[in-house]
Amino acid sequence: MSPNPQGNRPKFTPHTPRGTTFRKPPLELFGTTLWEYPSQHYTPVPRAGKPAPLTGTPAPLGNNPSPQREGIQGDPHYAGATPSWVIWQLLQRYTEPGDRILDPMCGSGTTLDVCTDLDRSGKGFDINSTRPDIERADARKLPLPDACCDFVFVDPPYSTHINYSDAPACIGTLDAGGRDHGRAYYQSMARVIAEIARVLRPGRHMGLYVSDSRRDKQGSPEFIPIGFELFALLRQHFEPVDIVAVVRHNARLNRQSRHEQSAETDSLQRGFNYLFIMRKPKTPSI
Ligand SMILES: C[S@@+](CC[C@H](N)C(=O)[O-])C[C@H]1O[C@@H](n2cnc3c(N)ncnc32)[C@H](O)[C@@H]1O
């Protein structure tokens, strides 16, 4: 989009008109590669003999622990939390009840709460544990034996855009477009991906959720294609199954100021995340 030569402000239409009554639709399996749901969380369906689980376990550590709430997966106040319905879609499609699910960068525990809801056995690690059921570990060196997981979900830091914690080993301190051209970031992510390949059972799936990045560099926007770079790393270990575009429902994207900034700087706001769905080959041939 070019800056408007007449200086007129571009017309801006918010996604959801003001005054609209919001009602969460029931969550169902999506059938296309464009995923969208109008909430960060979904409402678990109560099943016979099983009340809707209480999730979002309070924790002694974390960047903003919240009390338990029904129908909330993970912590809504955790900066960078994954939309829980994305994980729900993956687990419904690629796993069975009782399967062992790993999230090596578990953050506020969204994956664990979806596992509880769907009767999967969840295991979570993070360099900065926010709840007692998340073990502190570096995703580049997981304390797990080979081929012990039936599915892995990971939502890593996308460069340095969020300050997750003071942990020196936090990959969120490594700049994907910095002076080293992101070398340290991509080397770290290559080790995380290799660990995921090691602990996943052959023939089973993994999902990596990530966004590209754009930032201002000496007055001009710099695009950092993190998604494509990580996809190339994934291809060293996995067969591609699909690439999903997940629509971002970030309230800030709807702000007039963001829209104007986008027009003025001739750059687009990030409107979607990639979800890379991969499979570990049955025989180590790629
Ligand atoms: C995007 S957040 C994950 C959000 C999570 N899926 C949720 O819904 O809350 C990325 C996480 O990676 C963690 N992390 C960063 N470096 C790590 C490392 N070396 N090993 C394990 N976790 C790490 C951060 O602490 C942060 O919680």
The ligand as a Gaussian input file, in Angstrom:
#p B3LYP/6-31G(d) Opt

LIG

0 1
 C        5.016000     -18.319000      22.491000
 S        5.391000     -18.803000      24.123000
 C        4.512000     -20.330000      24.307000
 C        3.076000     -20.072000      24.679000
 C        2.331000     -21.304000      25.130000
 N        2.052000     -22.215000      24.024000
 C        1.038000     -20.897000      25.818000
 O       -0.051000     -21.077000      25.230000
 O        1.103000     -20.302000      26.892000
 C        7.069000     -19.341000      23.967000
 C        7.630000     -19.967000      25.227000
 O        8.949000     -20.458000      24.942000
 C        9.650000     -20.466000      26.176000
 N       11.072000     -20.672000      25.917000
 C       11.973000     -19.789000      25.426000
 N       13.190000     -20.371000      25.342000
 C       13.058000     -21.639000      25.760000
 C       13.958000     -22.726000      25.872000
 N       15.264000     -22.611000      25.566000
 N       13.470000     -23.912000      26.319000
 C       12.169000     -24.042000      26.692000
 N       11.266000     -23.033000      26.615000
 C       11.699000     -21.838000      26.134000
 C        9.282000     -19.135000      26.785000
 O        9.521000     -19.110000      28.180000
 C        7.777000     -19.035000      26.417000
 O        6.985000     -19.489000      27.477000

